[in-house]
Amino acid sequence: MQGTANSPEVAQWVERVARNASGERLAQWGYTLYFVLFAVGVALLLAFSFLPDERTPDAADTASRRWLRRLSRARWYLAHSGAIILALLCCISQQTGVDERRGFIADQDKRYEKAIRQLAARKDKQEALRAEYLYIPQGNALTYMSLGNTSIAADYVWLLSLQYVSNSFRRGHKFDMLLRFYDTVLDLDPHWVEAAINAGKILSALEPNRYAVEKFYTNAILKNPDDWRLPYEAGRLFVVPPSNLALQADYSRRAVAWFNGVITRLKRRLEKTPASSPVAAGTTRQIKEIEDLVARLAVESGYYDAADELLWKAAHDETLPKAMRNAAATEWLNAHSLVIRTALQRAVDEHKKRTGAWPADLRPALGALKSVKMVPFDENGWPVDAFGFRIEYDPASGKVSSRGVNAKRTLQAASIMNALLDLYRSNNGGEAPRDLAVLQTFVRRFYGNPANPPGPAVLDALGADLNTIVSPLGTPWEYDPKAGKVVLPGYCNAKVLFRNARKIVGDEE
């Protein structure tokens, strides 16, 4: 029993009770002090009321008269002091009552948010929005209120949106509320492009649905058709890979479409600019950078021909930095290999439709390559991809593939695999998994939590089923359990894989 009484748990409990008791004593002393101060204030006012005004001596100037006369001189000091004390106590009393009824600001926000959710469940969304922010000025009303100075009215609404972010941003329908503010700003000052750009960035940070933010940019672009910055920001919405990889191709297509619009606007601007001006040089550089970005996105969206042409042009553009030319040449190998593979795959699919069976080899499909430029063949007349590997074909499934494209994907996926192996070791005392099946179980459990979904890079490397056993080459990964790393074939080496890219830019060793 003695040991139990001296245990740490009991000591902590005693300390907590003591703290609570001291807090209660402080509260009791606070009430006592409040009533003492109240009594003092009342006494001072009573003294002011009953003290006679005897500030001048008279014939009967006794000691009591002299004492009363000194107090009479301080009558108004007593009155002011009593009034101030009672006023302060009144303020404290009122604030205490407010705190008891409404709580602190954070608690008030929580209660308000709960009330908004309950209202949204009972009523429609628009009524919940009206309850959340009672008055959002409309553009036409502010036009009259500002006597036609719509730019000033737009500034006012922008400041209101900032106030909303600072005061009520933690609750309610954030995206819908800010979208209303920003649409009103656009109505009032449609050519305030900087505000529209910043508004779009804020909305994209709030709303994962990129298509909803795209509508806002579309509205702004319709009001500013010649400005290149707005379509550029709209394109950037779709550069970041989506969490749902099924949307990747559509994201890339939309980004390509927006960036092509940017290039058109910049070229139009370049035509009106003197060639010798610094603005022309900067515009030309912007066009080349966006064209390079478009070429990379075109591969993801399936526009292999367009990517092939743009990347080839960039790889041979000597006005570009060497690093950019090397990157373009590397991506061109991938794009051109995909052009070759796609042409052959279409021909194989057509053969199946025509004959009902897959061809035994690629000879019946080689005619499709006549429309493709720069298709190399080996000594046996077999087509070769841009990386220098023979095009592979499986007659059982009718699938045409490029070993170079698959090797490039495998090289990228290997970095993800090794990172996941490091993650496994950090969660298992530094011990590597005995095989990749164990890693797969760990990865699926690790990303099985909805709060921790796999990122686009992991999904691209492993697929939606998080398969850590089969590589992009279509064969099982070779795994070294002692080193805890995947081992790649000799041709999955950057120096070997991209040797043709160095030839294109004249950077051979």
GUDRENDO-700259 format. One record per residue (C-alpha): residue in one letter; x, y, z. Coordinates in pm, whole numbers, plus 50000, padded with zeros to 5 digits. Example, Ala and Ser with C-alpha at 12.3 -4.5 7.8 and 13.67 -1.06 7.14 Angstrom:
BEGIN
+---+-------+-------+-------+
! r !     X !     Y !     Z !
+---+-------+-------+-------+
! A ! 51230 ! 49550 ! 50780 !
! S ! 51367 ! 49894 ! 50714 !
+---+-------+-------+-------+
***
This chain:
BEGIN
+---+-------+-------+-------+
! r !     X !     Y !     Z !
+---+-------+-------+-------+
! M ! 50000 ! 50000 ! 50000 !
! Q ! 50287 ! 50235 ! 50081 !
! G ! 50443 ! 50168 ! 49743 !
! T ! 50115 ! 50241 ! 49570 !
! A ! 50080 ! 50570 ! 49753 !
! N ! 50429 ! 50674 ! 49643 !
! S ! 50384 ! 50570 ! 49280 !
! P ! 50441 ! 50832 ! 49006 !
! E ! 50078 ! 50807 ! 48893 !
! V ! 49953 ! 50899 ! 49241 !
! A ! 50205 ! 51182 ! 49267 !
! Q ! 50089 ! 51323 ! 48932 !
! W ! 49726 ! 51296 ! 49044 !
! V ! 49800 ! 51478 ! 49370 !
! E ! 49986 ! 51751 ! 49182 !
! R ! 49697 ! 51791 ! 48937 !
! V ! 49445 ! 51814 ! 49221 !
! A ! 49664 ! 52073 ! 49393 !
! R ! 49681 ! 52280 ! 49076 !
! N ! 49306 ! 52262 ! 49033 !
! A ! 49254 ! 52354 ! 49397 !
! S ! 49489 ! 52653 ! 49366 !
! G ! 49296 ! 52758 ! 49053 !
! E ! 48971 ! 52736 ! 49246 !
! R ! 49122 ! 52943 ! 49529 !
! L ! 49232 ! 53203 ! 49274 !
! A ! 48879 ! 53214 ! 49135 !
! Q ! 48738 ! 53257 ! 49486 !
! W ! 48984 ! 53538 ! 49560 !
! G ! 48888 ! 53697 ! 49229 !
! Y ! 48522 ! 53710 ! 49330 !
! T ! 48620 ! 53849 ! 49672 !
! L ! 48836 ! 54118 ! 49513 !
! Y ! 48555 ! 54204 ! 49273 !
! F ! 48306 ! 54267 ! 49555 !
! V ! 48565 ! 54454 ! 49767 !
! L ! 48634 ! 54689 ! 49474 !
! F ! 48260 ! 54729 ! 49419 !
! A ! 48214 ! 54825 ! 49787 !
! V ! 48504 ! 55071 ! 49766 !
! G ! 48356 ! 55235 ! 49454 !
! V ! 48013 ! 55267 ! 49616 !
! A ! 48168 ! 55407 ! 49937 !
! L ! 48359 ! 55671 ! 49739 !
! L ! 48043 ! 55785 ! 49562 !
! L ! 47848 ! 55794 ! 49889 !
! A ! 48125 ! 56000 ! 50045 !
! F ! 48097 ! 56246 ! 49757 !
! S ! 47721 ! 56266 ! 49805 !
! F ! 47717 ! 56323 ! 50184 !
! L ! 48026 ! 56533 ! 50237 !
! P ! 47930 ! 56904 ! 50276 !
! D ! 48104 ! 57167 ! 50074 !
! E ! 48310 ! 57336 ! 50351 !
! R ! 48622 ! 57458 ! 50176 !
! T ! 48639 ! 57797 ! 50362 !
! P ! 48702 ! 57840 ! 50741 !
! D ! 48431 ! 57989 ! 50965 !
! A ! 48423 ! 58132 ! 51317 !
! A ! 48393 ! 57795 ! 51485 !
! D ! 48708 ! 57647 ! 51328 !
! T ! 48744 ! 57335 ! 51538 !
! A ! 48969 ! 57033 ! 51466 !
! S ! 48674 ! 56832 ! 51333 !
! R ! 48579 ! 57118 ! 51104 !
! R ! 48935 ! 57139 ! 50969 !
! W ! 48936 ! 56761 ! 50900 !
! L ! 48595 ! 56781 ! 50726 !
! R ! 48715 ! 57078 ! 50521 !
! R ! 49017 ! 56882 ! 50395 !
! L ! 48786 ! 56597 ! 50286 !
! S ! 48556 ! 56846 ! 50116 !
! R ! 48842 ! 56962 ! 49895 !
! A ! 48876 ! 56598 ! 49768 !
! R ! 48503 ! 56545 ! 49700 !
! W ! 48541 ! 56538 ! 49322 !
! Y ! 48849 ! 56314 ! 49338 !
! L ! 48643 ! 56068 ! 49541 !
! A ! 48360 ! 56090 ! 49287 !
! H ! 48590 ! 56033 ! 48988 !
! S ! 48769 ! 55743 ! 49155 !
! G ! 48443 ! 55572 ! 49253 !
! A ! 48295 ! 55620 ! 48904 !
! I ! 48607 ! 55478 ! 48735 !
! I ! 48615 ! 55172 ! 48964 !
! L ! 48245 ! 55098 ! 48906 !
! A ! 48279 ! 55150 ! 48529 !
! L ! 48572 ! 54903 ! 48513 !
! L ! 48381 ! 54649 ! 48721 !
! C ! 48082 ! 54691 ! 48487 !
! C ! 48303 ! 54624 ! 48183 !
! I ! 48452 ! 54316 ! 48348 !
! S ! 48105 ! 54190 ! 48438 !
! Q ! 47976 ! 54237 ! 48082 !
! Q ! 48279 ! 54072 ! 47922 !
! T ! 48255 ! 53777 ! 48161 !
! G ! 47892 ! 53732 ! 48063 !
! V ! 47983 ! 53747 ! 47691 !
! D ! 48257 ! 53488 ! 47738 !
! E ! 48019 ! 53257 ! 47925 !
! R ! 47756 ! 53285 ! 47651 !
! R ! 47983 ! 53281 ! 47343 !
! G ! 48320 ! 53142 ! 47448 !
! F ! 48654 ! 53238 ! 47301 !
! I ! 48695 ! 53315 ! 46930 !
! A ! 48824 ! 52968 ! 46842 !
! D ! 48527 ! 52803 ! 47019 !
! Q ! 48293 ! 53048 ! 46851 !
! D ! 48436 ! 52958 ! 46509 !
! K ! 48387 ! 52588 ! 46580 !
! R ! 48025 ! 52642 ! 46683 !
! Y ! 47967 ! 52862 ! 46380 !
! E ! 48114 ! 52602 ! 46146 !
! K ! 47893 ! 52334 ! 46302 !
! A ! 47588 ! 52556 ! 46256 !
! I ! 47679 ! 52612 ! 45889 !
! R ! 47712 ! 52236 ! 45832 !
! Q ! 47375 ! 52175 ! 45993 !
! L ! 47219 ! 52449 ! 45781 !
! A ! 47374 ! 52303 ! 45464 !
! A ! 47225 ! 51965 ! 45554 !
! R ! 46876 ! 52112 ! 45598 !
! K ! 46878 ! 52382 ! 45330 !
! D ! 47039 ! 52424 ! 44989 !
! K ! 47403 ! 52524 ! 44939 !
! Q ! 47321 ! 52880 ! 44833 !
! E ! 47136 ! 52951 ! 45157 !
! A ! 47430 ! 52817 ! 45356 !
! L ! 47658 ! 53049 ! 45163 !
! R ! 47433 ! 53346 ! 45233 !
! A ! 47436 ! 53260 ! 45602 !
! E ! 47812 ! 53228 ! 45608 !
! Y ! 47876 ! 53570 ! 45462 !
! L ! 47565 ! 53785 ! 45478 !
! Y ! 47656 ! 54042 ! 45218 !
! I ! 47884 ! 54013 ! 44919 !
! P ! 47840 ! 54329 ! 44711 !
! Q ! 47743 ! 54266 ! 44351 !
! G ! 47925 ! 54437 ! 44067 !
! N ! 47627 ! 54641 ! 43940 !
! A ! 47546 ! 54771 ! 44291 !
! L ! 47906 ! 54877 ! 44349 !
! T ! 47916 ! 55049 ! 44011 !
! Y ! 47642 ! 55286 ! 44128 !
! M ! 47785 ! 55319 ! 44479 !
! S ! 48128 ! 55414 ! 44345 !
! L ! 47975 ! 55659 ! 44093 !
! G ! 48118 ! 55462 ! 43803 !
! N ! 48471 ! 55421 ! 43950 !
! T ! 48468 ! 55044 ! 43908 !
! S ! 48844 ! 55011 ! 43963 !
! I ! 48803 ! 55152 ! 44313 !
! A ! 48510 ! 54919 ! 44370 !
! A ! 48724 ! 54624 ! 44253 !
! D ! 48993 ! 54724 ! 44504 !
! Y ! 48725 ! 54729 ! 44774 !
! V ! 48605 ! 54377 ! 44691 !
! W ! 48965 ! 54252 ! 44675 !
! L ! 49023 ! 54391 ! 45025 !
! L ! 48701 ! 54223 ! 45137 !
! S ! 48835 ! 53891 ! 45007 !
! L ! 49153 ! 53943 ! 45208 !
! Q ! 48941 ! 54015 ! 45515 !
! Y ! 48750 ! 53692 ! 45455 !
! V ! 49077 ! 53498 ! 45436 !
! S ! 49207 ! 53651 ! 45758 !
! N ! 48883 ! 53621 ! 45959 !
! S ! 48657 ! 53340 ! 45839 !
! F ! 48879 ! 53132 ! 45613 !
! R ! 48892 ! 52831 ! 45846 !
! R ! 48525 ! 52750 ! 45809 !
! G ! 48259 ! 52705 ! 45547 !
! H ! 48278 ! 52680 ! 45169 !
! K ! 48614 ! 52848 ! 45113 !
! F ! 48638 ! 52788 ! 44737 !
! D ! 48280 ! 52898 ! 44664 !
! M ! 48311 ! 53212 ! 44875 !
! L ! 48640 ! 53325 ! 44724 !
! L ! 48518 ! 53242 ! 44374 !
! R ! 48228 ! 53482 ! 44430 !
! F ! 48465 ! 53754 ! 44542 !
! Y ! 48697 ! 53704 ! 44245 !
! D ! 48414 ! 53686 ! 43990 !
! T ! 48288 ! 54017 ! 44127 !
! V ! 48637 ! 54167 ! 44092 !
! L ! 48644 ! 54048 ! 43729 !
! D ! 48304 ! 54204 ! 43662 !
! L ! 48415 ! 54537 ! 43806 !
! D ! 48765 ! 54550 ! 43655 !
! P ! 48792 ! 54287 ! 43379 !
! H ! 49142 ! 54397 ! 43274 !
! W ! 49304 ! 54369 ! 43617 !
! V ! 49507 ! 54068 ! 43505 !
! E ! 49740 ! 54057 ! 43807 !
! A ! 49443 ! 54014 ! 44041 !
! A ! 49300 ! 53737 ! 43822 !
! I ! 49634 ! 53553 ! 43822 !
! N ! 49670 ! 53572 ! 44200 !
! A ! 49306 ! 53472 ! 44246 !
! G ! 49356 ! 53165 ! 44028 !
! K ! 49660 ! 53060 ! 44228 !
! I ! 49467 ! 53089 ! 44555 !
! L ! 49174 ! 52893 ! 44413 !
! S ! 49403 ! 52618 ! 44281 !
! A ! 49558 ! 52585 ! 44627 !
! L ! 49210 ! 52533 ! 44774 !
! E ! 49042 ! 52316 ! 44513 !
! P ! 49193 ! 51985 ! 44392 !
! N ! 48948 ! 51983 ! 44100 !
! R ! 49157 ! 52159 ! 43834 !
! Y ! 48862 ! 52182 ! 43595 !
! A ! 48672 ! 52408 ! 43839 !
! V ! 48966 ! 52650 ! 43859 !
! E ! 49006 ! 52632 ! 43480 !
! K ! 48655 ! 52779 ! 43444 !
! F ! 48764 ! 53086 ! 43640 !
! Y ! 49067 ! 53132 ! 43414 !
! T ! 48848 ! 53083 ! 43106 !
! N ! 48620 ! 53363 ! 43226 !
! A ! 48922 ! 53591 ! 43275 !
! I ! 49071 ! 53498 ! 42936 !
! L ! 48746 ! 53583 ! 42755 !
! K ! 48777 ! 53932 ! 42901 !
! N ! 49149 ! 53956 ! 42809 !
! P ! 49192 ! 53755 ! 42486 !
! D ! 49533 ! 53899 ! 42394 !
! D ! 49707 ! 53855 ! 42731 !
! W ! 49939 ! 53552 ! 42736 !
! R ! 49979 ! 53528 ! 43113 !
! L ! 49628 ! 53398 ! 43185 !
! P ! 49640 ! 53099 ! 42945 !
! Y ! 49990 ! 53027 ! 43074 !
! E ! 49858 ! 52998 ! 43430 !
! A ! 49566 ! 52789 ! 43306 !
! G ! 49812 ! 52551 ! 43140 !
! R ! 50020 ! 52527 ! 43455 !
! L ! 49714 ! 52391 ! 43636 !
! F ! 49752 ! 52070 ! 43438 !
! V ! 50131 ! 52031 ! 43449 !
! V ! 50121 ! 51882 ! 43799 !
! P ! 50028 ! 51512 ! 43760 !
! P ! 49682 ! 51422 ! 43892 !
! S ! 49637 ! 51183 ! 44183 !
! N ! 49414 ! 50980 ! 43951 !
! L ! 49650 ! 50867 ! 43674 !
! A ! 49351 ! 50795 ! 43447 !
! L ! 49331 ! 51174 ! 43403 !
! Q ! 49697 ! 51210 ! 43306 !
! A ! 49637 ! 51208 ! 42930 !
! D ! 49354 ! 51463 ! 42954 !
! Y ! 49565 ! 51683 ! 43185 !
! S ! 49849 ! 51679 ! 42933 !
! R ! 49615 ! 51751 ! 42639 !
! R ! 49466 ! 52050 ! 42818 !
! A ! 49810 ! 52182 ! 42913 !
! V ! 49928 ! 52146 ! 42552 !
! A ! 49620 ! 52330 ! 42424 !
! W ! 49666 ! 52619 ! 42669 !
! F ! 50041 ! 52648 ! 42605 !
! N ! 49988 ! 52645 ! 42229 !
! G ! 49758 ! 52942 ! 42283 !
! V ! 50035 ! 53112 ! 42481 !
! I ! 50284 ! 53052 ! 42199 !
! T ! 50040 ! 53203 ! 41947 !
! R ! 49995 ! 53515 ! 42159 !
! L ! 50369 ! 53554 ! 42218 !
! K ! 50445 ! 53520 ! 41846 !
! R ! 50182 ! 53784 ! 41772 !
! R ! 50349 ! 54006 ! 42030 !
! L ! 50691 ! 53934 ! 41878 !
! E ! 50573 ! 54052 ! 41536 !
! K ! 50492 ! 54394 ! 41682 !
! T ! 50823 ! 54428 ! 41869 !
! P ! 51147 ! 54559 ! 41714 !
! A ! 51385 ! 54268 ! 41661 !
! S ! 51674 ! 54447 ! 41831 !
! S ! 51488 ! 54525 ! 42153 !
! P ! 51546 ! 54331 ! 42478 !
! V ! 51172 ! 54255 ! 42486 !
! A ! 51204 ! 54061 ! 42159 !
! A ! 51492 ! 53854 ! 42296 !
! G ! 51301 ! 53775 ! 42614 !
! T ! 50987 ! 53684 ! 42419 !
! T ! 51184 ! 53454 ! 42191 !
! R ! 51334 ! 53278 ! 42492 !
! Q ! 50987 ! 53236 ! 42646 !
! I ! 50854 ! 53085 ! 42324 !
! K ! 51135 ! 52829 ! 42308 !
! E ! 51095 ! 52731 ! 42673 !
! I ! 50720 ! 52682 ! 42635 !
! E ! 50768 ! 52486 ! 42311 !
! D ! 51005 ! 52255 ! 42497 !
! L ! 50745 ! 52207 ! 42770 !
! V ! 50475 ! 52141 ! 42511 !
! A ! 50691 ! 51877 ! 42346 !
! R ! 50733 ! 51689 ! 42675 !
! L ! 50363 ! 51709 ! 42755 !
! A ! 50274 ! 51596 ! 42404 !
! V ! 50439 ! 51260 ! 42475 !
! E ! 50220 ! 51212 ! 42783 !
! S ! 49904 ! 51309 ! 42595 !
! G ! 49974 ! 51077 ! 42301 !
! Y ! 50070 ! 51348 ! 42050 !
! Y ! 50387 ! 51164 ! 41957 !
! D ! 50423 ! 51319 ! 41611 !
! A ! 50401 ! 51673 ! 41746 !
! A ! 50646 ! 51592 ! 42026 !
! D ! 50883 ! 51430 ! 41775 !
! E ! 50892 ! 51741 ! 41558 !
! L ! 50922 ! 51994 ! 41843 !
! L ! 51192 ! 51802 ! 42031 !
! W ! 51398 ! 51743 ! 41717 !
! K ! 51383 ! 52115 ! 41643 !
! A ! 51486 ! 52204 ! 42000 !
! A ! 51772 ! 51952 ! 42001 !
! H ! 51924 ! 52120 ! 41692 !
! D ! 51858 ! 52480 ! 41800 !
! E ! 52206 ! 52614 ! 41872 !
! T ! 52064 ! 52929 ! 42032 !
! L ! 51944 ! 52716 ! 42325 !
! P ! 52172 ! 52626 ! 42619 !
! K ! 52354 ! 52296 ! 42584 !
! A ! 52171 ! 52145 ! 42882 !
! M ! 51834 ! 52220 ! 42726 !
! R ! 51943 ! 52073 ! 42393 !
! N ! 52065 ! 51756 ! 42566 !
! A ! 51733 ! 51723 ! 42751 !
! A ! 51539 ! 51775 ! 42428 !
! A ! 51751 ! 51513 ! 42247 !
! T ! 51694 ! 51264 ! 42529 !
! E ! 51318 ! 51315 ! 42515 !
! W ! 51326 ! 51298 ! 42133 !
! L ! 51466 ! 50944 ! 42151 !
! N ! 51161 ! 50846 ! 42355 !
! A ! 50911 ! 51034 ! 42136 !
! H ! 51054 ! 50906 ! 41806 !
! S ! 51061 ! 50549 ! 41935 !
! L ! 50695 ! 50585 ! 42031 !
! V ! 50614 ! 50716 ! 41681 !
! I ! 50775 ! 50405 ! 41529 !
! R ! 50607 ! 50170 ! 41775 !
! T ! 50264 ! 50332 ! 41727 !
! A ! 50283 ! 50309 ! 41347 !
! L ! 50373 ! 49941 ! 41366 !
! Q ! 50108 ! 49868 ! 41627 !
! R ! 49838 ! 50025 ! 41410 !
! A ! 49949 ! 49812 ! 41114 !
! V ! 49947 ! 49497 ! 41331 !
! D ! 49597 ! 49580 ! 41459 !
! E ! 49476 ! 49634 ! 41102 !
! H ! 49620 ! 49296 ! 41000 !
! K ! 49427 ! 49132 ! 41285 !
! K ! 49102 ! 49298 ! 41172 !
! R ! 49163 ! 49195 ! 40812 !
! T ! 49275 ! 48836 ! 40867 !
! G ! 49146 ! 48751 ! 41212 !
! A ! 49493 ! 48659 ! 41342 !
! W ! 49806 ! 48836 ! 41456 !
! P ! 50094 ! 48828 ! 41206 !
! A ! 50377 ! 48586 ! 41283 !
! D ! 50631 ! 48871 ! 41266 !
! L ! 50646 ! 49239 ! 41173 !
! R ! 50709 ! 49195 ! 40800 !
! P ! 50342 ! 49256 ! 40704 !
! A ! 50349 ! 49580 ! 40907 !
! L ! 50672 ! 49733 ! 40776 !
! G ! 50490 ! 49925 ! 40502 !
! A ! 50345 ! 50154 ! 40769 !
! L ! 50693 ! 50294 ! 40832 !
! K ! 50713 ! 50458 ! 40489 !
! S ! 50534 ! 50763 ! 40630 !
! V ! 50773 ! 50786 ! 40929 !
! K ! 51098 ! 50979 ! 40888 !
! M ! 51433 ! 50851 ! 41008 !
! V ! 51347 ! 50489 ! 41085 !
! P ! 51668 ! 50287 ! 41121 !
! F ! 51689 ! 49917 ! 41030 !
! D ! 51944 ! 49659 ! 41135 !
! E ! 52142 ! 49434 ! 40898 !
! N ! 51852 ! 49186 ! 40888 !
! G ! 51599 ! 49452 ! 40786 !
! W ! 51437 ! 49466 ! 41127 !
! P ! 51320 ! 49812 ! 41249 !
! V ! 51521 ! 49971 ! 41529 !
! D ! 51401 ! 50234 ! 41777 !
! A ! 51573 ! 50568 ! 41825 !
! F ! 51768 ! 50433 ! 42123 !
! G ! 51932 ! 50174 ! 41896 !
! F ! 51740 ! 49862 ! 42009 !
! R ! 51540 ! 49633 ! 41784 !
! I ! 51164 ! 49682 ! 41800 !
! E ! 51018 ! 49392 ! 41997 !
! Y ! 50707 ! 49201 ! 41896 !
! D ! 50503 ! 48930 ! 42070 !
! P ! 50304 ! 48729 ! 41810 !
! A ! 50092 ! 48568 ! 42085 !
! S ! 49945 ! 48900 ! 42202 !
! G ! 50016 ! 49115 ! 41896 !
! K ! 50194 ! 49372 ! 42115 !
! V ! 50468 ! 49590 ! 41965 !
! S ! 50709 ! 49753 ! 42209 !
! S ! 51026 ! 49959 ! 42215 !
! R ! 51298 ! 49822 ! 42437 !
! G ! 51448 ! 50170 ! 42467 !
! V ! 51119 ! 50324 ! 42587 !
! N ! 51071 ! 50042 ! 42837 !
! A ! 51431 ! 50068 ! 42954 !
! K ! 51388 ! 50443 ! 43014 !
! R ! 51075 ! 50377 ! 43221 !
! T ! 51255 ! 50098 ! 43408 !
! L ! 51544 ! 50330 ! 43488 !
! Q ! 51300 ! 50580 ! 43638 !
! A ! 51100 ! 50311 ! 43818 !
! A ! 51415 ! 50164 ! 43972 !
! S ! 51477 ! 50485 ! 44167 !
! I ! 51124 ! 50456 ! 44312 !
! M ! 51177 ! 50087 ! 44394 !
! N ! 51504 ! 50156 ! 44577 !
! A ! 51341 ! 50442 ! 44768 !
! L ! 51063 ! 50204 ! 44879 !
! L ! 51322 ! 49947 ! 44985 !
! D ! 51490 ! 50216 ! 45197 !
! L ! 51149 ! 50299 ! 45345 !
! Y ! 51097 ! 49932 ! 45432 !
! R ! 51434 ! 49916 ! 45609 !
! S ! 51366 ! 50231 ! 45808 !
! N ! 51040 ! 50075 ! 45932 !
! N ! 51190 ! 49733 ! 46007 !
! G ! 51501 ! 49800 ! 46207 !
! G ! 51732 ! 49832 ! 45906 !
! E ! 51654 ! 49484 ! 45773 !
! A ! 51585 ! 49448 ! 45401 !
! P ! 51288 ! 49236 ! 45278 !
! R ! 51379 ! 48878 ! 45190 !
! D ! 51200 ! 48913 ! 44853 !
! L ! 50990 ! 49162 ! 44658 !
! A ! 50664 ! 48991 ! 44756 !
! V ! 50730 ! 49101 ! 45115 !
! L ! 50799 ! 49454 ! 44988 !
! Q ! 50473 ! 49451 ! 44793 !
! T ! 50274 ! 49356 ! 45106 !
! F ! 50444 ! 49638 ! 45298 !
! V ! 50386 ! 49896 ! 45023 !
! R ! 50018 ! 49810 ! 44985 !
! R ! 49967 ! 49830 ! 45361 !
! F ! 50167 ! 50155 ! 45383 !
! Y ! 49961 ! 50324 ! 45110 !
! G ! 49637 ! 50154 ! 45211 !
! N ! 49554 ! 50437 ! 45449 !
! P ! 49326 ! 50688 ! 45265 !
! A ! 49510 ! 50968 ! 45444 !
! N ! 49838 ! 50855 ! 45286 !
! P ! 49770 ! 50771 ! 44919 !
! P ! 50057 ! 50693 ! 44680 !
! G ! 50186 ! 50987 ! 44478 !
! P ! 50187 ! 51010 ! 44097 !
! A ! 50552 ! 50900 ! 44075 !
! V ! 50482 ! 50580 ! 44272 !
! L ! 50169 ! 50506 ! 44070 !
! D ! 50352 ! 50564 ! 43743 !
! A ! 50635 ! 50332 ! 43848 !
! L ! 50428 ! 50052 ! 44005 !
! G ! 50083 ! 50091 ! 43852 !
! A ! 49752 ! 50128 ! 44031 !
! D ! 49790 ! 49781 ! 44188 !
! L ! 50129 ! 49876 ! 44340 !
! N ! 50306 ! 49582 ! 44179 !
! T ! 50666 ! 49567 ! 44303 !
! I ! 50739 ! 49230 ! 44142 !
! V ! 50714 ! 49297 ! 43766 !
! S ! 50924 ! 49572 ! 43608 !
! P ! 50821 ! 49795 ! 43312 !
! L ! 51026 ! 49558 ! 43096 !
! G ! 50751 ! 49301 ! 43149 !
! T ! 50984 ! 49071 ! 43341 !
! P ! 51033 ! 49031 ! 43720 !
! W ! 51272 ! 49272 ! 43888 !
! E ! 51610 ! 49124 ! 43969 !
! Y ! 51655 ! 49176 ! 44343 !
! D ! 51964 ! 49152 ! 44562 !
! P ! 51840 ! 49088 ! 44921 !
! K ! 52187 ! 49141 ! 45069 !
! A ! 52225 ! 49488 ! 44922 !
! G ! 51852 ! 49557 ! 44950 !
! K ! 51848 ! 49699 ! 44593 !
! V ! 51703 ! 49606 ! 44256 !
! V ! 51961 ! 49520 ! 43991 !
! L ! 51909 ! 49648 ! 43636 !
! P ! 52014 ! 49487 ! 43307 !
! G ! 52327 ! 49629 ! 43149 !
! Y ! 52137 ! 49823 ! 42884 !
! C ! 51930 ! 50005 ! 43152 !
! N ! 52217 ! 50242 ! 43201 !
! A ! 52185 ! 50614 ! 43130 !
! K ! 52520 ! 50632 ! 42953 !
! V ! 52430 ! 50342 ! 42722 !
! L ! 52064 ! 50430 ! 42683 !
! F ! 52115 ! 50792 ! 42582 !
! R ! 52430 ! 50760 ! 42374 !
! N ! 52237 ! 50858 ! 42060 !
! A ! 52119 ! 51179 ! 42229 !
! R ! 52482 ! 51286 ! 42269 !
! K ! 52539 ! 51222 ! 41899 !
! I ! 52248 ! 51448 ! 41807 !
! V ! 52387 ! 51749 ! 41994 !
! G ! 52750 ! 51672 ! 41898 !
! D ! 52849 ! 51588 ! 42254 !
! E ! 53009 ! 51249 ! 42195 !
! E ! 53290 ! 51139 ! 42420 !
+---+-------+-------+-------+
***
